[in-house]
Amino acid sequence: MSAREWGRRKAAESPRWSADKWHRVAAILGAELADESALAESADEESGRDAA
């Protein structure tokens, strides 16, 4: 088993972080989390697709 495969298996076994946990970690690190809807719009603009 490669290190990459091992890492993916371990990540899959780990519980997902809740939105609250992401916000707490961001506050500790002084980071600002991007809005998921804004990220989707940005990806659509970059790909040249029309979101409508």
C-alpha positions as CSV (number, residue, x, y, z in Angstrom):
1,M,0.0,0.0,0.0
2,S,1.4,3.4,-1.0
3,A,1.6,6.3,1.4
4,R,-1.0,8.2,-0.7
5,E,-3.5,5.3,-0.5
6,W,-2.9,4.9,3.3
7,G,-3.5,8.7,3.7
8,R,-6.7,8.5,1.8
9,R,-7.9,5.5,3.8
10,K,-7.2,7.3,7.1
11,A,-8.9,10.5,5.9
12,A,-12.0,8.4,4.9
13,E,-12.1,6.9,8.4
14,S,-12.0,10.3,10.1
15,P,-15.2,12.0,11.0
16,R,-16.2,15.1,8.9
17,W,-15.8,18.5,10.5
18,S,-19.0,20.3,11.2
19,A,-19.5,23.9,10.0
20,D,-19.2,25.0,13.7
21,K,-15.8,23.3,14.0
22,W,-14.5,25.0,10.7
23,H,-15.6,28.4,12.1
24,R,-13.9,27.8,15.5
25,V,-10.6,26.7,13.8
26,A,-10.8,29.7,11.4
27,A,-11.3,32.0,14.4
28,I,-8.2,30.5,16.1
29,L,-6.1,30.9,13.0
30,G,-7.4,34.3,12.2
31,A,-8.7,33.1,8.8
32,E,-11.9,34.0,7.0
33,L,-13.9,31.2,5.5
34,A,-15.2,31.7,2.0
35,D,-18.9,31.3,1.4
36,E,-19.6,28.1,-0.5
37,S,-22.1,29.8,-2.8
38,A,-19.5,32.4,-3.7
39,L,-17.0,29.7,-4.4
40,A,-19.5,27.9,-6.8
41,E,-20.2,31.2,-8.6
42,S,-16.4,31.9,-8.9
43,A,-15.8,28.4,-10.3
44,D,-18.6,28.9,-12.9
45,E,-17.1,32.2,-14.0
46,E,-13.7,30.7,-14.3
47,S,-15.0,27.8,-16.4
48,G,-17.0,30.1,-18.6
49,R,-20.2,28.3,-17.8
50,D,-23.5,30.2,-17.2
51,A,-24.8,29.4,-13.7
52,A,-28.4,30.1,-14.8
